Amino acid sequence: MSEFPPCPKCKCEYVYPSDGLLICPECFYEWNPEEAEVEEGAAKILDANGNELKDGDTVVIVKDLPVKGAPKALKAGTKVKNIRLTDGDHNIDCKIDGFGAMSLKSEFVRKA
């Protein structure tokens, strides 16, 4: 067993140190072990374009989304203000005009 933590990118066990950094021989990822401990605290939630989302952001829906029990779907281009990030499969809680409170997946929105 190695005394170093596994690679955060590919989970390889064969990590080695070099000049204060840890290096993965499989994916060639280099990281500072002290900074990695701070970053692991909170998981990042990304939108459809890979931008990090935060509480209070405004997002735009990127494709038509059917809503169970509603007569019409949420249209692409609908702007959603003041989102809240949550844990789980549907990781955005919000209120949408004309639909009310709703949970969305971050993969179907982009940051406005």
C-alpha positions as CSV (number, residue, x, y, z in Angstrom):
1,M,0.0,0.0,0.0
2,S,1.3,3.5,-0.8
3,E,1.5,6.2,1.8
4,F,0.2,8.7,-0.7
5,P,-3.5,9.3,-1.5
6,P,-4.9,7.9,-4.8
7,C,-5.1,10.2,-7.8
8,P,-8.2,12.5,-7.6
9,K,-8.8,12.2,-11.4
10,C,-8.4,8.4,-12.1
11,K,-8.0,6.9,-8.6
12,C,-4.7,5.3,-9.5
13,E,-2.8,3.9,-6.5
14,Y,0.7,4.3,-7.9
15,V,1.2,8.0,-7.1
16,Y,4.7,9.4,-6.5
17,P,6.1,12.7,-5.1
18,S,8.1,15.2,-7.1
19,D,9.1,18.8,-5.9
20,G,6.3,19.0,-3.4
21,L,3.6,17.8,-5.8
22,L,2.1,14.4,-6.2
23,I,2.1,12.9,-9.7
24,C,-0.1,10.1,-11.2
25,P,1.8,7.9,-13.7
26,E,-1.3,6.8,-15.5
27,C,-3.1,10.1,-16.3
28,F,-0.1,12.4,-15.6
29,Y,-2.2,14.6,-13.3
30,E,-0.1,16.8,-10.8
31,W,-1.5,18.2,-7.6
32,N,-0.5,19.8,-4.3
33,P,-1.7,17.4,-1.6
34,E,-2.4,20.3,0.8
35,E,-4.7,22.1,-1.7
36,A,-6.5,18.9,-2.6
37,E,-7.7,18.4,1.0
38,V,-9.4,21.9,0.9
39,E,-11.0,21.2,-2.4
40,E,-12.6,17.9,-1.4
41,G,-14.9,19.6,1.1
42,A,-17.6,20.6,-1.3
43,A,-18.6,18.9,-4.6
44,K,-19.0,21.3,-7.5
45,I,-22.2,21.4,-9.5
46,L,-21.7,22.1,-13.2
47,D,-24.1,23.3,-15.8
48,A,-24.4,22.0,-19.4
49,N,-21.4,24.0,-20.5
50,G,-19.1,23.0,-17.6
51,N,-19.5,26.3,-15.6
52,E,-19.7,26.0,-11.8
53,L,-23.1,26.9,-10.4
54,K,-23.7,28.7,-7.0
55,D,-26.7,29.5,-4.9
56,G,-28.5,32.6,-6.2
57,D,-27.3,32.2,-9.8
58,T,-29.6,32.8,-12.8
59,V,-29.8,30.0,-15.3
60,V,-31.4,29.3,-18.7
61,I,-33.0,26.0,-19.6
62,V,-31.3,24.5,-22.7
63,K,-33.9,22.1,-23.9
64,D,-37.7,21.5,-23.7
65,L,-38.4,19.6,-20.5
66,P,-41.7,17.8,-20.0
67,V,-43.3,18.4,-16.6
68,K,-45.3,15.6,-15.1
69,G,-48.9,16.7,-14.4
70,A,-48.6,20.0,-16.4
71,P,-50.3,20.6,-19.7
72,K,-47.2,22.0,-21.4
73,A,-43.4,21.5,-21.2
74,L,-40.8,24.0,-19.9
75,K,-39.5,25.7,-23.1
76,A,-35.8,26.0,-23.9
77,G,-34.7,29.6,-23.2
78,T,-36.8,29.9,-20.0
79,K,-34.8,32.0,-17.5
80,V,-34.8,30.8,-13.9
81,K,-33.6,33.2,-11.2
82,N,-32.3,32.7,-7.7
83,I,-31.6,28.9,-7.8
84,R,-30.7,26.9,-4.7
85,L,-28.3,23.9,-5.0
86,T,-29.1,20.7,-3.3
87,D,-27.8,17.1,-3.0
88,G,-29.4,14.4,-5.1
89,D,-30.3,13.6,-8.7
90,H,-32.2,16.8,-9.2
91,N,-29.7,19.2,-7.8
92,I,-31.3,22.6,-8.4
93,D,-34.4,23.9,-6.5
94,C,-36.1,26.9,-7.9
95,K,-39.4,28.7,-8.6
96,I,-40.5,29.1,-12.2
97,D,-43.1,31.6,-13.3
98,G,-46.2,29.8,-14.4
99,F,-45.1,26.5,-13.0
100,G,-44.2,27.1,-9.3
101,A,-41.6,25.3,-7.2
102,M,-39.6,22.8,-9.1
103,S,-36.4,20.7,-9.1
104,L,-34.1,20.6,-12.1
105,K,-31.0,18.7,-13.1
106,S,-28.0,20.8,-13.7
107,E,-27.2,19.1,-17.0
108,F,-30.3,20.8,-18.6
109,V,-29.4,24.4,-17.7
110,R,-26.7,26.9,-18.5
111,K,-25.5,29.9,-16.5
112,A,-27.0,33.1,-17.7
